[in-house]
Amino acid sequence: MRKLFLFLCLSLLQISAYAEGDVAQLHLHLSGAQSLNSKFIQQVRDASGEVLQESKGTIALKRPNFIRWESLEPFHYLLVSNGKTVWRYDADLDQLNSDPFDSQMSQTPAMIIGASIDQLAADYDVSVIKSGNTREFVLLPKQPGAFSEMRLLFTMGKLTGMRLKDTLEQTTQIDFIEPKYNGKFDAKTFEFNEAEARQS
């Protein structure tokens, strides 16, 4: 009985070590990219795999909390954050909303590139699937939210795509096209300019 108990304890310790190792690996992969500038293709599929919606645009990310997500096709939608304010602009409706940046925004999938190892460990159960030069990190939120599962895909250590599954079993697939990492941005990139937004 004591041997069995000892075996179970050692097994739990090993599981914990592996889990911590996966979180550390994910943080290492994410922290290797201080910034990302890329085109993207986003597809939303239903539970059977049928494409419900497809959009194209550009994304700019900078650690820790700077983002510019601009959907250009088939509709024009812009989300910008400078880490203090979040602007959302719907060009078709000519509607602009702005809100203070808060901790809830920092936990959204697009902002995970800037997450600390403590944030990752606190918010997600993380596991990794390895295949050659690719790594697929599976993140399961510890608290109910907008998605039930997130997968981050890395090739040669670089983030190349994201997969999100929501509570309705719909899957959002985001693929980064010609991504560039660790480049520099003009400060205006992460500030909302209404005149420029209406012209683009």
C-alpha positions, 0 to 999 in steps of 0.5 A, a space after each residue: 500500500 505504501 509503495 502504491 501511495 508513493 508511486 501515486 505521489 511521484 506520478 502527481 509530482 511528475 504531472 505537475 512538473 510537466 504542466 509547469 514545463 509546458 507553461 514555461 515553454 509557451 512563455 518562452 515561445 511568446 516572449 521570443 516575439 516582442 512584436 508581430 506585424 502580419 496579414 491574416 486570414 480568419 475563418 469561422 467554422 461551425 461544428 461540422 466544419 462548414 465555413 460561416 465567415 471569412 475575413 482578411 486584414 492586418 494585425 500589429 502587436 507589441 508587448 505588453 498591451 499594444 494592438 492594432 487589428 484591422 479587418 479589411 474584407 469583406 467589412 472594415 472593422 478596426 480595433 486599436 489599443 495603446 495599453 490605456 484606451 481601446 478604440 473600436 471603429 466600425 467603418 460600415 456603420 461609421 460608429 466609434 466606441 472607446 473604453 479604458 483598457 482593463 485586465 479583462 482586455 489583457 486576457 483576450 486571445 489577441 493580447 496573449 502574446 504579452 502575457 507573463 508566465 504567472 498570468 498564463 499559469 493562473 488563467 490556463 491549463 497548458 499542454 503542448 503537442 510536438 511534431 518536428 519543427 512545429 509546436 501546438 500549445 493547447 490552452 484550456 481556460 480555468 474560468 468560463 469565458 468567451 472560448 473553451 479552448 485556444 491553440 497557438 501554433 508555432 513553426 520554427 519558434 514563430 507564432 503562425 496561427 491561432 485556433 479558438 473554439 467557443 461554447 457553441 463548438 464554433 471554431 475560429 481559425 486565424 492564419 498569419 500571412 508573411 508575419 514579421 517579428 520584432 520589428 519597430 512601429 511608429 508610435 501612431 500605429 497604436 493610436 486611433 486617428 478617425 480621419 485616417 480610419 475613414 480613408 482606409 
